[in-house]
Amino acid sequence: MGLNEKITEKFSVVTDLSGQSILNSIELGKQKQTWTDFLDVEAIDYKEIT
């Protein structure tokens, strides 16, 4: 078992956005994300979202 398998992070979010709006935002993030985005500690890796 690797380190990543031992770490779990749970969170919850309440939003008034529609599901389709959220999916569109994730897809846009996947299209526009570059490797330099990961220089920011709080960057989201959109390509890991399935």
Secondary structure by P-SEA (a helix, b strand, c coil): ccccccbbbbbcccccccaaaaaaaaaaaaaccccccccccccccccccc
